[in-house]
């Protein structure tokens, strides 16, 4: 009879051990899934930080380029204004030096302008 009771107890003990192993396996699997979620969240945060840094760098570069273009434009504008001012001074000096010639040139230019745009 002793062998009979041990064989009866063995299947129940096997089922309990199997249930414990399954519960242990589920807990282990859940722990792995939780760890995987933490890792994915960490990677997502790292990517977000990297994208933010890249966007900030691109913004800084764009503002620097804008400022550089603005400075160059202002420099070219000043150069053009200086050149126009110099040309005006030269023209004024020529008119003062040769007033009759200047009046005749102006009259000829007016006549040509009238002839061209009259039609």
Buried (B, 14 or more C-beta within 10 A) or exposed (E): EEEEEEEEEEEEEEEEEEEEEEEEEEEEEEEEEEEEEEEEEEEEEEEEEEEEEEEEEEEEEEEEEEEEEEEEEEEEEEEEEEEEEEEEEEEEEEBEEEEEEBEEEEEEEEEEEEEEEEE
